[in-house]
């Protein structure tokens, strides 16, 4: 029978302590680099400290799992099953968060199979690209989608009454919904509109108010976010 010492050390010859320490050191550096890039390039409204911590920890965990599994086929299938459970029990995030998670996983995988220098190189290159894209605002649209809600009195014929104002200010617009409110005493019109960046929204809303009897005008951002 194996004694306690043999049980604890029987598989340690496959992976050396030095290799484990080197892997941890590289993945800590890469995780911090990825997390720092996320921190510096993400708007405060979208920033998540939990995601930052995840990106620091994920390369370490992935690399150690790959390092310890090695060529063990049964272990590889077990890992795939664990990942599938995590996938279906987790709520999907936005594309930017998902790309950062995949970035951290790739760094961990590269370190886990021993490609330390390649992992460092591609991590540095991608982080620089993300910073450059953020600095030059690459891909940022020149217009913004808004939801415009206009309240009008029941005796006002709204057909085309706001079109001249919308033609002047909006790049595109469409009337999406009309409904009554306040026991039928007013109508509420809902428009999807696209305003060029830099549009004077106060001036735009003031002109709308001259047509709707100075009733409520609501201009809000559409739910779709485009910022990387």
One Martini backbone bead per residue (centre of mass of N, CA, C, O) as a GRO file, in nm:
protein
  228
    1UNK     BB    1   0.099   0.034   0.016
    2UNK     BB    2   0.045   0.360   0.020
    3UNK     BB    3   0.161   0.620   0.151
    4UNK     BB    4   0.111   0.948   0.211
    5UNK     BB    5   0.352   1.057   0.048
    6UNK     BB    6   0.296   0.900  -0.215
    7UNK     BB    7   0.014   1.014  -0.265
    8UNK     BB    8   0.106   1.324  -0.279
    9UNK     BB    9   0.363   1.255  -0.507
   10UNK     BB   10   0.292   1.067  -0.761
   11UNK     BB   11   0.216   1.336  -0.974
   12UNK     BB   12   0.460   1.556  -0.954
   13UNK     BB   13   0.658   1.468  -1.190
   14UNK     BB   14   0.494   1.587  -1.435
   15UNK     BB   15   0.499   1.856  -1.255
   16UNK     BB   16   0.673   2.119  -1.179
   17UNK     BB   17   0.717   2.373  -0.961
   18UNK     BB   18   0.846   2.573  -1.159
   19UNK     BB   19   0.620   2.562  -1.374
   20UNK     BB   20   0.396   2.665  -1.192
   21UNK     BB   21   0.527   2.939  -1.115
   22UNK     BB   22   0.560   3.047  -1.403
   23UNK     BB   23   0.264   3.036  -1.482
   24UNK     BB   24   0.157   3.221  -1.261
   25UNK     BB   25   0.326   3.469  -1.327
   26UNK     BB   26   0.227   3.514  -1.618
   27UNK     BB   27  -0.085   3.521  -1.560
   28UNK     BB   28  -0.082   3.761  -1.373
   29UNK     BB   29   0.027   3.965  -1.576
   30UNK     BB   30  -0.191   3.922  -1.796
   31UNK     BB   31  -0.441   3.978  -1.622
   32UNK     BB   32  -0.360   4.269  -1.546
   33UNK     BB   33  -0.340   4.377  -1.835
   34UNK     BB   34  -0.632   4.321  -1.916
   35UNK     BB   35  -0.769   4.470  -1.679
   36UNK     BB   36  -0.641   4.749  -1.733
   37UNK     BB   37  -0.757   4.787  -2.014
   38UNK     BB   38  -1.050   4.776  -1.926
   39UNK     BB   39  -1.037   5.013  -1.723
   40UNK     BB   40  -0.932   5.239  -1.940
   41UNK     BB   41  -1.170   5.164  -2.183
   42UNK     BB   42  -1.412   5.201  -1.979
   43UNK     BB   43  -1.694   5.310  -1.892
   44UNK     BB   44  -1.836   5.378  -1.593
   45UNK     BB   45  -2.125   5.256  -1.668
   46UNK     BB   46  -1.975   4.961  -1.763
   47UNK     BB   47  -1.822   4.898  -1.521
   48UNK     BB   48  -1.668   4.592  -1.368
   49UNK     BB   49  -1.518   4.453  -1.099
   50UNK     BB   50  -1.586   4.155  -1.143
   51UNK     BB   51  -1.460   4.139  -1.427
   52UNK     BB   52  -1.178   4.220  -1.348
   53UNK     BB   53  -1.128   3.982  -1.154
   54UNK     BB   54  -1.179   3.762  -1.364
   55UNK     BB   55  -0.942   3.843  -1.562
   56UNK     BB   56  -0.720   3.779  -1.350
   57UNK     BB   57  -0.804   3.473  -1.276
   58UNK     BB   58  -0.855   3.307  -1.539
   59UNK     BB   59  -0.566   3.246  -1.647
   60UNK     BB   60  -0.477   3.085  -1.401
   61UNK     BB   61  -0.690   2.860  -1.404
   62UNK     BB   62  -0.657   2.758  -1.694
   63UNK     BB   63  -0.352   2.692  -1.689
   64UNK     BB   64  -0.364   2.484  -1.455
   65UNK     BB   65  -0.559   2.288  -1.582
   66UNK     BB   66  -0.388   2.227  -1.834
   67UNK     BB   67  -0.132   2.141  -1.683
   68UNK     BB   68  -0.265   1.897  -1.518
   69UNK     BB   69  -0.395   1.737  -1.749
   70UNK     BB   70  -0.273   1.738  -2.027
   71UNK     BB   71  -0.318   1.404  -2.177
   72UNK     BB   72  -0.587   1.365  -2.028
   73UNK     BB   73  -0.881   1.263  -2.155
   74UNK     BB   74  -1.076   1.253  -1.915
   75UNK     BB   75  -1.009   1.540  -1.817
   76UNK     BB   76  -1.102   1.687  -2.075
   77UNK     BB   77  -1.402   1.600  -2.058
   78UNK     BB   78  -1.452   1.724  -1.780
   79UNK     BB   79  -1.391   2.013  -1.862
   80UNK     BB   80  -1.612   2.041  -2.077
   81UNK     BB   81  -1.847   1.991  -1.878
   82UNK     BB   82  -1.791   2.229  -1.688
   83UNK     BB   83  -1.817   2.454  -1.902
   84UNK     BB   84  -2.113   2.392  -1.981
   85UNK     BB   85  -2.235   2.458  -1.707
   86UNK     BB   86  -2.139   2.749  -1.689
   87UNK     BB   87  -2.276   2.851  -1.950
   88UNK     BB   88  -2.588   2.773  -1.866
   89UNK     BB   89  -2.563   2.939  -1.572
   90UNK     BB   90  -2.507   3.196  -1.747
   91UNK     BB   91  -2.539   3.510  -1.827
   92UNK     BB   92  -2.538   3.698  -2.089
   93UNK     BB   93  -2.339   3.927  -2.232
   94UNK     BB   94  -2.176   4.151  -2.378
   95UNK     BB   95  -1.952   4.158  -2.633
   96UNK     BB   96  -1.722   4.283  -2.470
   97UNK     BB   97  -1.716   4.086  -2.229
   98UNK     BB   98  -1.676   3.829  -2.395
   99UNK     BB   99  -1.405   3.911  -2.528
  100UNK     BB  100  -1.247   3.932  -2.259
  101UNK     BB  101  -1.286   3.641  -2.169
  102UNK     BB  102  -1.151   3.512  -2.418
  103UNK     BB  103  -0.883   3.652  -2.376
  104UNK     BB  104  -0.817   3.521  -2.101
  105UNK     BB  105  -0.836   3.228  -2.196
  106UNK     BB  106  -0.612   3.240  -2.411
  107UNK     BB  107  -0.385   3.312  -2.215
  108UNK     BB  108  -0.414   3.056  -2.039
  109UNK     BB  109  -0.371   2.844  -2.260
  110UNK     BB  110  -0.089   2.930  -2.353
  111UNK     BB  111   0.044   2.884  -2.072
  112UNK     BB  112  -0.046   2.585  -2.026
  113UNK     BB  113   0.134   2.490  -2.298
  114UNK     BB  114   0.407   2.698  -2.287
  115UNK     BB  115   0.339   2.990  -2.444
  116UNK     BB  116   0.459   3.257  -2.307
  117UNK     BB  117   0.560   3.457  -2.524
  118UNK     BB  118   0.310   3.451  -2.704
  119UNK     BB  119   0.115   3.546  -2.488
  120UNK     BB  120   0.253   3.820  -2.439
  121UNK     BB  121   0.236   3.928  -2.728
  122UNK     BB  122  -0.076   3.909  -2.787
  123UNK     BB  123  -0.162   4.073  -2.543
  124UNK     BB  124  -0.015   4.336  -2.610
  125UNK     BB  125  -0.137   4.383  -2.890
  126UNK     BB  126  -0.438   4.390  -2.809
  127UNK     BB  127  -0.419   4.617  -2.600
  128UNK     BB  128  -0.317   4.830  -2.798
  129UNK     BB  129  -0.557   4.819  -2.993
  130UNK     BB  130  -0.774   4.901  -2.792
  131UNK     BB  131  -0.647   5.177  -2.721
  132UNK     BB  132  -0.653   5.290  -3.010
  133UNK     BB  133  -0.955   5.265  -3.066
  134UNK     BB  134  -1.032   5.454  -2.831
  135UNK     BB  135  -0.868   5.711  -2.917
  136UNK     BB  136  -0.993   5.719  -3.232
  137UNK     BB  137  -1.288   5.612  -3.243
  138UNK     BB  138  -1.334   5.338  -3.366
  139UNK     BB  139  -1.669   5.288  -3.478
  140UNK     BB  140  -1.800   5.544  -3.409
  141UNK     BB  141  -2.079   5.693  -3.447
  142UNK     BB  142  -2.236   5.990  -3.604
  143UNK     BB  143  -2.492   5.870  -3.460
  144UNK     BB  144  -2.806   5.862  -3.262
  145UNK     BB  145  -3.033   5.676  -3.092
  146UNK     BB  146  -3.382   5.756  -3.043
  147UNK     BB  147  -3.660   5.831  -2.821
  148UNK     BB  148  -3.971   5.983  -2.919
  149UNK     BB  149  -4.210   6.163  -2.712
  150UNK     BB  150  -4.540   6.290  -2.794
  151UNK     BB  151  -4.771   6.519  -2.671
  152UNK     BB  152  -5.117   6.560  -2.770
  153UNK     BB  153  -5.397   6.685  -2.849
  154UNK     BB  154  -5.700   6.552  -2.961
  155UNK     BB  155  -5.748   6.803  -3.185
  156UNK     BB  156  -5.479   6.714  -3.324
  157UNK     BB  157  -5.338   6.676  -3.635
  158UNK     BB  158  -5.053   6.458  -3.665
  159UNK     BB  159  -5.025   6.434  -3.967
  160UNK     BB  160  -4.709   6.559  -4.043
  161UNK     BB  161  -4.644   6.794  -3.829
  162UNK     BB  162  -4.326   6.695  -3.760
  163UNK     BB  163  -4.162   6.656  -4.027
  164UNK     BB  164  -4.001   6.924  -4.069
  165UNK     BB  165  -3.830   6.889  -3.809
  166UNK     BB  166  -3.717   6.605  -3.865
  167UNK     BB  167  -3.585   6.677  -4.140
  168UNK     BB  168  -3.384   6.887  -4.014
  169UNK     BB  169  -3.246   6.692  -3.773
  170UNK     BB  170  -3.284   6.411  -3.893
  171UNK     BB  171  -3.167   6.124  -4.059
  172UNK     BB  172  -3.392   5.946  -3.912
  173UNK     BB  173  -3.744   5.826  -3.914
  174UNK     BB  174  -4.024   5.677  -3.711
  175UNK     BB  175  -4.347   5.579  -3.661
  176UNK     BB  176  -4.442   5.335  -3.402
  177UNK     BB  177  -4.660   5.491  -3.203
  178UNK     BB  178  -5.014   5.516  -3.100
  179UNK     BB  179  -5.174   5.675  -2.811
  180UNK     BB  180  -5.381   5.701  -2.548
  181UNK     BB  181  -5.458   5.943  -2.278
  182UNK     BB  182  -5.629   6.058  -2.029
  183UNK     BB  183  -5.913   5.954  -2.135
  184UNK     BB  184  -5.848   6.072  -2.440
  185UNK     BB  185  -5.720   6.379  -2.423
  186UNK     BB  186  -5.457   6.234  -2.540
  187UNK     BB  187  -5.165   6.186  -2.732
  188UNK     BB  188  -4.904   5.936  -2.812
  189UNK     BB  189  -4.593   5.968  -2.971
  190UNK     BB  190  -4.367   5.733  -3.134
  191UNK     BB  191  -4.015   5.763  -3.206
  192UNK     BB  192  -3.761   5.673  -3.429
  193UNK     BB  193  -3.441   5.832  -3.406
  194UNK     BB  194  -3.167   6.005  -3.587
  195UNK     BB  195  -2.897   6.185  -3.450
  196UNK     BB  196  -2.656   6.382  -3.484
  197UNK     BB  197  -2.374   6.458  -3.360
  198UNK     BB  198  -2.432   6.778  -3.198
  199UNK     BB  199  -2.711   6.821  -3.150
  200UNK     BB  200  -2.959   7.054  -3.061
  201UNK     BB  201  -3.189   6.940  -2.844
  202UNK     BB  202  -3.329   7.192  -2.735
  203UNK     BB  203  -3.409   7.316  -3.003
  204UNK     BB  204  -3.569   7.074  -3.101
  205UNK     BB  205  -3.777   7.062  -2.863
  206UNK     BB  206  -3.886   7.350  -2.893
  207UNK     BB  207  -4.010   7.303  -3.178
  208UNK     BB  208  -4.203   7.082  -3.090
  209UNK     BB  209  -4.361   7.253  -2.873
  210UNK     BB  210  -4.493   7.447  -3.092
  211UNK     BB  211  -4.681   7.192  -3.203
  212UNK     BB  212  -4.801   7.061  -2.901
  213UNK     BB  213  -4.882   7.283  -2.682
  214UNK     BB  214  -4.660   7.239  -2.452
  215UNK     BB  215  -4.619   6.954  -2.408
  216UNK     BB  216  -4.489   6.662  -2.371
  217UNK     BB  217  -4.128   6.591  -2.417
  218UNK     BB  218  -3.945   6.286  -2.500
  219UNK     BB  219  -3.583   6.224  -2.485
  220UNK     BB  220  -3.423   5.909  -2.551
  221UNK     BB  221  -3.219   5.662  -2.535
  222UNK     BB  222  -3.145   5.396  -2.673
  223UNK     BB  223  -3.057   5.073  -2.570
  224UNK     BB  224  -2.834   5.073  -2.768
  225UNK     BB  225  -2.484   5.007  -2.759
  226UNK     BB  226  -2.157   5.130  -2.909
  227UNK     BB  227  -1.947   5.122  -2.699
  228UNK     BB  228  -1.609   4.994  -2.641
   0.00000   0.00000   0.00000
